[in-house]
Amino acid sequence: MEDCTQPDYGLSANELAAINEVELQYLEPDQKLMHDRRYMSVTGTTPVYDAPGGNVVRTISEGFNYVTASTDDNGWTQINDGEWVQSEFLTDVNWNVSSFTGILLPDEMPEYTIAWALVNMYPSKTPGGNPSESFDLIYRYTELHIFATEIVDGFRWYQVGEDMWVHQHRVAKIQPLQEIPEGVNTERWVSIDLYEQVLIAYEGTRPVFATLIATGLDRWPTVEGTFQIYYRHQREYMSWGTVGDDYYSLEEVPWTMYFDDGRALHGAYWHDGFGYRRSHGCVNMSITDAHWLYEWVVEVMGSRSSADIEEGPFVYVYSSGTYA
């Protein structure tokens, strides 16, 4: 007689109940830092005046452009000292500032792998199965624990609960490196996993902090290799690219630390898309996370900004898998 029973996958309810869960400490979203500026996107080619209704002093070319605003005056908005634009060209984007934060990792990592959901999703009841609405919806950025792995059609499926399975592309895992990479010789250093889109900060061999990031797209990649933070500034103006193609202009980029030929670790106020590649090569973080990392570097560098080129903590960029 043919055996029609379903195979057992992953851990049973009793095995899951026996696992000692570790309480994890997240950074508290710093509302003051997140909203200490009025962040505004700029629509189209925008002339900049020296006063409301005054003389044009420059033009912001059409592109991916953001400014920080202060005073409003009867249809005009001040964006810098002696610089005003017509308010109709600006859109407030403070609502989009991400409140996501990373985890201060415990001295001893839990026996299971920690991960974050990258999308809103229903789990499947079996590896490779269809999503099941018999489960509660898992929301993006939810912390997940991976208890088992099965391979279906060449893809990994992760068990995140009793009879709950999710596809590898829907989560980002925290996978600390077991050894200090060759060439890294600072006590504090950072790893960037381009596949998982996860940053981990280390003190020696111990991982102390992990968070989701957004690195460079294929056209403007974040390059693999071993680098060193060489310049830091609390607020940085960034502009690059060709007008009509890939031009961008970003005012007051927060908590910026350059490590590779103009590529930097920094906060991003213009998106909440962490866990996916989307930058021009920099490593984007939420403002709260970027501030934590910046202060962590300040502790060993002894200054809040770089007076000149310096040799700061190492940054190791690698990929734990093939990104799709």
C-alpha positions in Angstrom: 0.0 0.0 0.0 1.3 3.5 -0.9 2.3 5.6 2.0 0.3 8.9 1.7 1.4 10.4 5.0 3.0 13.9 4.8 6.7 14.0 5.7 7.6 15.8 9.0 9.6 19.0 8.5 11.5 21.0 11.1 11.1 21.0 14.8 8.0 19.8 16.6 5.9 21.9 19.0 7.6 20.2 22.0 11.1 20.8 20.5 10.2 24.5 19.9 8.9 24.9 23.4 12.1 23.5 24.9 14.2 26.3 23.2 15.3 29.0 25.6 14.4 32.3 23.9 16.8 35.2 24.4 15.3 38.6 25.0 16.9 41.0 22.6 17.4 44.7 23.2 16.5 47.0 20.3 17.6 50.6 20.0 14.9 53.0 20.9 13.9 55.1 17.9 15.3 58.6 18.5 12.4 60.8 17.6 14.4 64.0 18.3 17.1 62.9 15.9 14.7 61.6 13.3 12.7 64.8 13.1 15.2 67.6 14.0 15.1 68.8 10.4 12.2 69.4 7.9 13.2 67.1 5.1 11.8 68.1 1.7 11.9 66.5 -1.7 12.4 68.8 -4.7 10.2 68.6 -7.8 11.8 69.2 -11.2 14.3 71.9 -12.0 14.1 74.5 -9.2 15.6 78.0 -9.1 17.0 79.1 -5.8 16.7 82.8 -4.8 18.6 85.0 -2.4 15.3 86.2 -0.8 11.5 85.6 -1.4 11.0 87.1 -4.9 14.6 88.1 -5.1 17.5 87.2 -7.5 18.3 83.7 -8.7 21.6 82.5 -7.1 21.7 78.9 -8.4 19.5 76.2 -9.8 18.8 72.7 -8.4 18.8 70.5 -11.5 16.1 67.9 -12.0 16.9 64.6 -10.3 16.7 62.8 -7.0 16.9 65.9 -4.8 16.2 66.6 -1.1 16.8 69.7 1.0 16.2 70.7 4.6 13.8 73.6 5.2 13.4 76.2 7.9 11.3 79.3 7.5 8.1 79.7 5.4 7.1 83.1 4.1 4.0 83.5 2.0 4.7 80.8 -0.6 8.4 80.8 -0.1 10.6 78.4 1.9 14.1 79.0 3.2 16.4 76.0 2.6 19.8 77.5 3.6 21.2 80.9 4.7 20.4 83.3 1.9 18.6 80.6 -0.1 14.9 80.5 -0.8 12.7 78.4 -3.2 9.1 78.6 -4.0 7.2 76.3 -1.7 5.3 74.7 -4.5 8.5 72.9 -5.6 8.8 71.1 -2.2 7.1 68.2 -0.5 7.5 67.3 3.1 8.9 63.7 3.6 9.3 63.6 7.3 6.5 61.0 7.4 8.8 58.6 5.6 11.7 58.8 8.1 12.2 55.2 9.2 11.6 54.2 12.8 13.3 50.8 12.2 16.2 50.1 14.6 18.8 47.4 15.0 19.6 45.1 17.9 22.2 45.4 20.6 23.4 41.8 20.6 23.8 39.7 23.8 27.1 38.4 25.1 26.1 34.9 24.0 24.1 34.6 20.8 21.0 32.4 20.9 21.1 28.9 19.5 18.7 29.9 16.7 19.4 32.4 13.9 17.8 35.9 14.3 16.2 37.4 11.2 13.8 40.1 10.0 10.8 39.8 7.7 11.4 41.9 4.6 7.8 42.0 3.4 4.3 41.6 4.8 3.6 37.9 4.4 1.7 34.8 5.4 3.9 31.8 6.2 3.4 28.4 4.4 2.5 25.3 6.3 5.2 23.3 4.6 8.5 24.2 2.8 7.7 25.3 -0.7 3.9 25.5 0.0 1.5 28.3 -0.7 1.1 31.0 1.9 -1.7 30.2 4.4 -4.0 32.8 5.8 -4.7 30.5 8.7 -1.7 32.2 10.2 -1.5 35.8 11.4 0.1 38.1 8.9 3.8 38.7 9.5 4.6 42.4 9.0 7.7 43.8 7.5 10.6 44.3 10.0 9.1 41.7 12.4 11.8 39.8 14.3 11.9 36.1 13.3 13.7 33.1 14.7 14.9 30.4 12.3 14.8 26.9 13.8 15.3 24.7 10.7 16.0 24.9 7.0 14.8 22.8 4.1 15.8 23.1 0.4 13.0 23.2 -2.2 13.8 23.7 -5.9 17.2 25.1 -5.0 15.9 27.7 -2.5 16.0 27.6 1.2 12.9 27.6 3.3 13.1 28.6 6.9 11.0 27.4 9.8 10.0 30.4 12.0 7.4 28.6 14.1 5.3 25.5 14.4 4.5 24.4 10.9 5.4 27.9 9.7 7.8 28.2 6.8 9.0 31.3 4.8 11.1 31.6 1.6 14.7 32.8 1.9 14.1 35.9 -0.2 11.6 37.2 2.3 13.9 37.4 5.3 17.3 38.9 6.2 19.4 36.9 8.6 21.9 38.0 11.2 25.0 35.8 10.6 28.0 36.9 12.6 31.4 36.0 11.1 33.2 33.4 13.1 36.7 34.8 12.5 38.1 38.3 12.1 38.8 38.8 8.3 42.3 38.9 7.1 43.7 42.5 7.2 41.3 43.7 9.8 43.4 44.9 12.8 41.3 47.4 14.7 39.5 46.2 17.8 36.2 47.7 16.5 35.2 46.8 13.0 32.1 46.4 10.9 30.9 43.7 8.4 28.6 44.4 5.5 26.8 41.3 4.1 25.6 42.4 0.7 23.4 39.3 0.3 21.5 39.5 3.6 21.7 43.4 3.6 22.8 43.2 7.2 25.5 45.3 9.0 27.1 43.9 12.1 29.5 45.8 14.4 32.1 43.9 16.3 34.5 44.4 19.2 37.2 41.8 18.6 35.4 38.6 17.8 32.2 39.5 19.6 29.3 40.9 17.6 27.7 43.8 19.5 25.1 45.3 17.1 23.2 44.3 14.0 20.8 46.1 11.7 19.3 46.1 8.2 20.9 48.3 5.6 20.4 49.3 1.9 23.6 49.1 -0.2 24.4 49.9 -3.8 22.4 48.8 -6.9 24.1 46.8 -9.6 24.9 50.0 -11.6 26.5 51.6 -8.6 27.7 48.7 -6.4 29.0 48.7 -2.9 32.3 47.0 -3.6 33.5 43.9 -1.8 36.7 44.2 0.1 38.4 45.4 3.2 38.4 49.1 3.9 38.9 51.6 6.7 36.8 54.6 7.7 38.8 57.6 6.7 36.6 60.6 7.1 33.6 61.4 9.3 31.1 64.3 9.5 27.8 64.7 11.4 26.0 66.2 8.4 27.3 66.0 4.8 26.1 67.3 1.5 26.2 64.7 -1.3 25.7 65.2 -5.0 26.7 63.1 -8.0 25.6 61.8 -11.4 24.5 63.1 -14.8 21.5 65.4 -15.1 18.7 63.6 -16.9 20.1 60.2 -15.9 21.2 59.5 -12.4 21.7 62.9 -10.8 21.1 63.4 -7.1 21.6 66.1 -4.6 21.1 65.4 -0.9 21.4 68.0 1.8 22.5 67.3 5.4 23.0 63.5 5.1 23.3 62.5 8.8 26.0 60.6 10.6 28.3 60.1 7.6 31.5 57.9 7.6 33.4 57.5 4.4 35.3 54.2 3.9 35.8 53.5 0.2 36.4 56.1 -2.5 33.3 58.2 -1.7 31.2 55.4 -0.4 30.0 56.0 3.1 28.0 54.6 6.0 25.3 57.1 6.7 21.7 57.6 7.8 19.0 58.0 5.2 15.9 60.1 5.7 14.5 59.7 2.2 13.4 56.1 2.3 12.3 53.2 4.5 13.5 50.4 2.3 16.1 48.7 4.5 16.9 45.1 3.6 17.1 45.8 -0.1 19.7 47.3 -2.4 18.8 50.8 -3.5 21.7 53.2 -3.1 24.4 54.7 -5.4 27.0 52.6 -3.5 26.8 54.0 0.0 25.5 51.9 3.0 22.2 53.4 4.1 20.9 53.0 7.6 18.0 54.4 9.6 18.9 57.7 11.3 18.8 56.1 14.8 21.1 53.2 13.7 23.5 55.5 11.9 23.8 57.7 15.0 24.5 54.7 17.2 27.3 53.5 14.9 28.7 57.0 14.6 28.9 57.4 18.4 30.4 53.9 18.7 33.2 55.1 16.4 33.6 58.4 18.2 34.3 56.4 21.4 37.6 55.1 19.9 38.5 58.0 17.6 38.2 60.7 20.4 36.5 63.3 18.3 33.0 63.8 16.9 34.2 64.6 13.4 37.4 64.1 11.3 39.7 67.1 11.3 41.6 65.4 8.5 42.0 62.0 6.8 42.2 59.4 9.6 42.5 55.7 10.1 39.3 54.5 11.8 37.7 51.1 12.3 37.8 48.6 9.4 34.8 47.9 7.2 34.7 44.4 5.7 32.3 44.1 2.7 31.4 40.6 1.5 28.5 38.6 0.2 27.3 35.4 1.9 25.2 34.4 -1.1 24.2 35.2 -4.7 21.9 38.3 -4.6 18.7 38.1 -6.7 
